[in-house]
């Protein structure tokens, strides 16, 4: 009798465990329910691939092996290409740049710069085959011609651990974050000179510029803040608090709002660009309370990209292997996309 009771208890516990695991797996499933134009290319660092997701049909249409742990990528729109840098992993070869053809979704070209380059940050010249790379080790900005595979110029940032870059939309100026020097270098790409070194907070990580080019916002990873800089005077005009470990920063297409991914807090801060204040915090499920912690992966937002139509923002949630889709009207999560392991950089292609 005693043995039968034990067996019943064990059977009941086993069933409860199976149901519990089933609920968790169901809750964690990505759920894509919107329809919009274009394709989203997602760099999965640990999977070492580039995932292609159709935003209209809601289906993955290709997975492109890239054989490297890239976490920065850009579109070269006039060539229907995506360029990926290869720096950050312990075995990365930073002098290797890869070009993916978005017409047939294959790695079309591998560029070996062969100059001991450690390319990390990357930005594309508008309507050009030129790109700006940031060398994290030798601290310089490099202009690369993606057609001829040749380096056209190298400009020292005059700072240490130069990381990411953004280009002014109307002037030939690059702004580069310098993580060890706690600064931003403003660099003239015509005269090849540093115009100004601008002090920021501790460990400036990411950088973005307003669509009109009037301001740059810089996340300070170890200071839990964002520095706002006027691009005419090169002066800091405000410093705003963020969440814990702010990584990527991105403006809405109209420039009215700015999103900051707080990696350690698992949320997104939304700022009014004009009022210079936070208006909302978007929490990704998984950290609020015990039930969320049980049901979801711990969220870690690490990257942001805006849809060209301005309606959606895509957030790479690396721990959960998901892309969170944010409605830019309600500032709420409206869909999720399943990814490979550790999604990071994203590129939109029409």
C-alpha positions as CSV (number, residue, x, y, z in Angstrom):
1,X,0.0,0.0,0.0
2,X,2.8,2.4,0.9
3,X,4.7,1.6,-2.3
4,X,1.6,2.3,-4.4
5,X,1.1,5.7,-2.7
6,X,4.7,6.6,-3.4
7,X,4.3,5.6,-7.0
8,X,1.1,7.7,-7.3
9,X,2.9,10.7,-5.8
10,X,5.9,10.3,-8.1
11,X,3.6,9.9,-11.2
12,X,1.7,13.0,-10.2
13,X,4.9,15.0,-9.7
14,X,6.2,13.8,-13.1
15,X,3.0,14.9,-14.8
16,X,3.1,18.3,-13.1
17,X,6.7,18.7,-14.1
18,X,5.9,17.9,-17.7
19,X,3.0,20.3,-17.7
20,X,5.2,23.0,-16.1
21,X,8.0,22.6,-18.6
22,X,5.4,22.6,-21.4
23,X,3.9,25.9,-20.2
24,X,7.4,27.5,-20.0
25,X,8.3,26.3,-23.5
26,X,4.9,27.6,-24.9
27,X,5.3,31.0,-23.2
28,X,8.8,31.3,-24.5
29,X,7.8,30.6,-28.1
30,X,8.3,33.7,-30.4
31,X,5.0,35.1,-31.6
32,X,5.1,37.2,-34.8
33,X,1.7,38.7,-35.5
34,X,2.3,41.9,-37.5
35,X,2.8,42.5,-41.2
36,X,5.2,45.0,-42.6
37,X,7.5,45.4,-45.6
38,X,11.0,44.3,-46.1
39,X,13.4,41.7,-44.8
40,X,15.3,41.8,-41.5
41,X,18.9,40.4,-41.5
42,X,19.9,39.2,-38.0
43,X,23.5,38.5,-37.0
44,X,23.5,35.6,-34.5
45,X,27.0,35.8,-32.9
46,X,27.3,32.3,-31.3
47,X,25.4,30.6,-34.2
48,X,27.8,32.4,-36.5
49,X,25.2,33.0,-39.1
50,X,23.0,35.7,-40.7
51,X,19.3,35.0,-40.5
52,X,16.9,36.4,-43.0
53,X,13.4,37.0,-41.8
54,X,10.5,38.2,-44.1
55,X,8.6,40.9,-42.2
56,X,5.5,40.5,-44.3
57,X,5.0,36.7,-44.3
58,X,6.5,36.3,-40.8
59,X,8.8,33.5,-42.0
60,X,12.5,32.8,-42.0
61,X,13.6,32.6,-45.6
62,X,17.3,31.9,-45.3
63,X,20.2,31.2,-42.9
64,X,23.6,32.3,-44.2
65,X,26.7,30.8,-42.6
66,X,29.2,33.6,-42.0
67,X,31.8,31.6,-39.9
68,X,32.6,34.5,-37.5
69,X,31.2,36.2,-34.4
70,X,30.3,39.5,-36.0
71,X,28.3,42.1,-34.0
72,X,28.4,45.1,-36.3
73,X,26.8,45.2,-39.8
74,X,25.5,47.8,-42.3
75,X,23.7,47.8,-45.6
76,X,25.4,49.2,-48.7
77,X,22.1,50.0,-50.4
78,X,23.2,50.9,-53.9
79,X,25.0,47.6,-54.2
80,X,22.4,45.3,-52.5
81,X,25.0,44.2,-50.0
82,X,25.5,43.8,-46.3
83,X,29.0,44.3,-44.8
84,X,30.0,42.7,-41.6
85,X,33.0,43.4,-39.4
86,X,34.8,40.6,-37.4
87,X,36.1,41.8,-34.1
88,X,35.3,41.1,-30.5
89,X,35.7,37.4,-30.1
90,X,38.9,35.9,-28.8
91,X,39.7,34.3,-32.1
92,X,38.4,37.1,-34.3
93,X,40.5,38.2,-37.3
94,X,39.7,41.9,-37.4
95,X,41.2,42.5,-40.8
96,X,38.5,40.2,-42.4
97,X,35.4,42.0,-43.8
98,X,32.6,40.0,-45.4
99,X,30.1,41.1,-48.0
100,X,26.7,39.3,-48.3
101,X,24.7,39.6,-51.5
102,X,21.1,40.2,-50.5
103,X,19.8,39.1,-53.9
104,X,20.9,35.5,-53.5
105,X,21.7,35.5,-49.8
106,X,25.3,34.3,-50.0
107,X,28.6,35.5,-48.8
108,X,29.8,37.1,-52.1
109,X,33.2,38.5,-51.0
110,X,35.7,38.2,-48.2
111,X,37.9,41.2,-48.0
112,X,41.3,40.7,-46.2
113,X,42.7,44.1,-45.6
114,X,46.0,42.7,-44.5
115,X,47.0,45.6,-42.4
116,X,46.6,44.2,-39.0
117,X,43.3,46.0,-38.8
118,X,40.9,45.4,-36.0
119,X,37.6,46.7,-37.5
120,X,34.7,47.0,-35.1
121,X,32.5,50.0,-35.6
122,X,31.2,50.6,-39.2
123,X,29.1,53.2,-41.0
124,X,28.3,53.6,-44.7
125,X,28.8,56.7,-46.8
126,X,25.3,57.7,-48.2
127,X,24.9,56.6,-51.9
128,X,28.5,55.5,-52.1
129,X,30.6,52.3,-52.1
130,X,32.8,53.7,-49.3
131,X,32.5,52.7,-45.6
132,X,34.0,54.1,-42.4
133,X,35.6,51.5,-40.1
134,X,36.8,52.0,-36.6
135,X,40.0,50.2,-35.5
136,X,39.6,49.3,-31.8
137,X,43.2,48.5,-31.2
138,X,45.2,51.1,-33.1
139,X,42.5,53.8,-32.6
140,X,41.9,55.1,-36.0
141,X,39.1,55.7,-38.5
142,X,39.6,53.9,-41.8
143,X,37.9,54.7,-45.1
144,X,37.4,51.5,-47.2
145,X,36.4,51.3,-50.8
146,X,34.2,48.2,-50.9
147,X,34.5,47.9,-54.7
148,X,38.3,48.0,-55.0
149,X,38.9,46.5,-51.5
150,X,41.4,49.3,-50.9
151,X,41.9,51.6,-47.9
152,X,41.7,55.2,-49.0
153,X,42.6,56.9,-45.7
154,X,43.5,56.3,-42.1
155,X,42.8,59.0,-39.5
156,X,43.9,58.6,-35.8
157,X,41.2,59.3,-33.3
158,X,43.8,60.6,-30.8
159,X,42.1,58.6,-28.1
160,X,42.0,55.0,-26.7
161,X,39.7,52.0,-27.4
162,X,37.9,53.7,-30.2
163,X,34.7,51.8,-30.7
164,X,31.6,52.8,-32.7
165,X,31.0,55.5,-35.3
166,X,28.2,57.6,-36.7
167,X,28.3,60.0,-39.7
168,X,26.8,63.4,-39.9
169,X,23.9,63.4,-42.4
170,X,24.9,66.7,-44.1
171,X,28.6,67.2,-43.4
172,X,31.7,65.0,-44.0
173,X,32.2,64.5,-40.2
174,X,32.5,61.2,-38.3
175,X,31.8,60.9,-34.6
176,X,33.6,58.1,-32.8
177,X,33.2,56.8,-29.2
178,X,36.4,56.1,-27.3
179,X,35.7,53.7,-24.5
180,X,38.9,54.0,-22.5
181,X,39.4,57.8,-22.9
182,X,35.7,58.5,-22.0
183,X,35.3,60.7,-25.0
184,X,34.0,61.2,-28.5
185,X,36.3,62.3,-31.4
186,X,34.8,64.5,-34.0
187,X,36.7,63.9,-37.3
188,X,36.7,65.8,-40.6
189,X,36.8,63.2,-43.4
190,X,37.9,65.8,-45.9
191,X,40.9,67.4,-44.1
192,X,41.5,64.1,-42.2
193,X,41.8,65.8,-38.9
194,X,40.3,65.6,-35.5
195,X,38.1,68.7,-35.0
196,X,37.3,68.2,-31.3
197,X,37.7,65.7,-28.5
198,X,34.5,65.8,-26.4
199,X,34.4,64.4,-22.9
200,X,31.6,62.0,-22.0
201,X,30.8,59.7,-19.1
202,X,32.5,56.4,-18.2
203,X,33.0,54.0,-21.1
204,X,31.0,55.6,-23.9
205,X,29.6,52.7,-25.9
206,X,27.1,53.5,-28.6
207,X,26.3,56.7,-30.5
208,X,23.6,58.0,-32.8
209,X,22.8,61.3,-34.5
210,X,19.5,63.1,-35.0
211,X,18.2,63.0,-38.5
212,X,18.8,66.7,-38.9
213,X,22.4,66.3,-37.6
214,X,21.9,68.8,-34.8
215,X,22.7,66.4,-31.8
216,X,24.6,63.2,-31.0
217,X,23.5,61.0,-28.1
218,X,26.2,58.8,-26.5
219,X,25.5,55.9,-24.0
220,X,28.0,55.7,-21.1
221,X,28.0,52.0,-20.2
222,X,29.6,52.2,-16.8
223,X,28.0,55.5,-15.9
224,X,24.4,54.6,-16.6
225,X,23.8,57.8,-18.5
226,X,23.5,59.3,-21.9
227,X,25.5,62.4,-23.0
228,X,23.9,64.8,-25.4
229,X,26.3,66.9,-27.6
230,X,25.5,69.8,-29.9
231,X,27.1,69.1,-33.3
232,X,27.7,72.8,-34.1
233,X,29.4,73.9,-30.9
234,X,30.7,70.4,-30.0
235,X,29.6,71.1,-26.4
236,X,27.8,68.8,-24.0
237,X,24.3,70.3,-23.5
238,X,22.8,67.6,-21.2
239,X,23.4,64.3,-19.4
240,X,20.4,62.1,-18.7
241,X,20.2,59.0,-16.4
242,X,19.5,55.7,-18.1
243,X,19.0,52.2,-16.8
244,X,21.8,49.8,-15.8
245,X,24.4,49.1,-18.6
246,X,23.1,51.2,-21.4
247,X,24.4,49.8,-24.7
248,X,22.8,50.8,-28.0
249,X,21.1,54.1,-28.6
250,X,18.8,54.9,-31.6
251,X,16.6,57.8,-32.8
252,X,13.2,57.4,-34.2
253,X,13.1,58.2,-37.9
254,X,11.5,61.6,-37.3
255,X,14.0,62.4,-34.6
256,X,11.3,63.0,-31.9
257,X,12.3,60.1,-29.7
258,X,15.4,58.2,-28.7
259,X,15.6,54.6,-27.5
260,X,18.3,53.3,-25.2
261,X,18.8,49.6,-24.6
262,X,19.6,49.0,-20.9
263,X,21.2,45.5,-21.1
264,X,21.4,44.6,-17.4
265,X,18.0,45.9,-16.5
266,X,16.3,44.2,-19.4
267,X,14.4,47.2,-20.6
268,X,14.3,50.1,-23.1
269,X,14.3,53.8,-22.1
270,X,12.3,56.1,-24.3
271,X,13.3,59.7,-24.3
272,X,11.6,62.8,-25.8
273,X,14.5,64.3,-27.8
274,X,13.2,67.8,-27.6
275,X,12.2,67.9,-23.9
276,X,15.4,65.9,-23.0
277,X,13.5,63.6,-20.6
278,X,12.5,60.0,-20.3
279,X,8.8,59.5,-21.1
280,X,8.6,55.7,-20.9
281,X,10.4,52.5,-19.9
282,X,9.6,49.4,-21.9
283,X,10.1,46.2,-19.9
284,X,11.0,43.0,-21.7
285,X,9.3,40.0,-19.9
286,X,11.6,38.1,-17.6
287,X,12.7,40.4,-14.8
288,X,9.7,42.0,-13.2
289,X,8.7,39.4,-10.6
290,X,9.2,35.7,-9.7
291,X,6.6,34.4,-12.2
292,X,8.3,36.2,-15.1
293,X,11.7,35.0,-13.9
294,X,10.4,31.4,-14.0
295,X,8.5,31.7,-17.3
296,X,11.0,33.7,-19.4
297,X,14.7,33.9,-20.1
298,X,16.4,36.8,-18.4
299,X,16.2,39.6,-21.0
300,X,19.3,41.3,-22.3
301,X,18.6,44.0,-25.0
302,X,21.8,44.7,-26.9
303,X,20.9,46.3,-30.2
304,X,18.3,48.5,-31.9
305,X,17.2,49.2,-35.5
306,X,14.3,51.2,-36.8
307,X,12.1,50.2,-39.7
308,X,12.2,52.8,-42.5
309,X,8.4,53.3,-42.2
310,X,9.0,54.6,-38.7
311,X,6.3,52.3,-37.2
312,X,8.5,49.7,-35.6
313,X,11.7,49.3,-33.7
314,X,13.5,46.0,-33.5
315,X,15.4,45.1,-30.3
316,X,17.9,42.2,-30.2
317,X,17.3,40.3,-26.9
318,X,20.4,38.2,-26.8
319,X,19.7,36.0,-23.8
320,X,16.3,34.9,-25.0
321,X,17.4,34.4,-28.7
322,X,14.6,36.7,-29.8
323,X,14.0,40.0,-31.6
324,X,11.4,42.1,-29.7
325,X,9.2,44.3,-32.0
326,X,8.2,47.6,-30.5
327,X,5.3,49.7,-31.8
328,X,6.6,53.2,-32.0
329,X,3.1,54.7,-31.4
330,X,2.3,52.9,-28.2
331,X,5.9,52.1,-27.2
332,X,4.9,48.5,-26.4
333,X,6.1,45.1,-27.5
334,X,3.7,43.8,-30.2
335,X,5.6,40.8,-31.7
336,X,8.7,38.6,-31.3
337,X,11.0,36.9,-33.8
338,X,12.9,33.7,-33.0
339,X,16.6,33.8,-33.7
340,X,19.7,31.8,-33.5
341,X,22.1,32.0,-30.5
342,X,22.9,35.5,-29.2
343,X,21.4,37.9,-31.8
344,X,23.0,41.3,-32.0
345,X,23.4,43.4,-35.1
346,X,20.4,43.8,-37.5
347,X,20.1,45.2,-41.0
348,X,16.9,46.1,-42.9
349,X,16.6,45.4,-46.6
350,X,13.7,46.3,-48.8
